[in-house]
Amino acid sequence: NSLMDLHDKILLRKRALIETVNDELKNVCYIEHTRHRSIDGFVSDLIAGLIAYNLLPKKPSLNIDIIDKSRLIA
């Protein structure tokens, strides 16, 4: 029973959202393809999938505010 980091707790609560993004990348943007004939083909498919994901009209977001620990006053 060890204490979990705050950042890890937030991400654990948002796991469904993270899985949704991974599913969209695999099934909508076709990122996952296992038989590339060359490195160039792999990279071009990866870049094309990421561009397609960025062009999607509705993307889920985590809405996490990053807290700078050095600014916190105890």
Residue pairs with C-beta under 8 A, 6 or more apart in sequence:
4 12
10 64
11 18
14 62
14 64
17 60
17 61
17 62
18 62
20 60
21 59
21 60
24 53
24 56
25 31
25 32
25 49
25 53
26 32
28 52
28 53
28 56
29 49
29 50
29 52
29 53
30 45
30 49
30 52
31 45
31 46
31 49
31 50
33 45
36 42
36 45
53 59
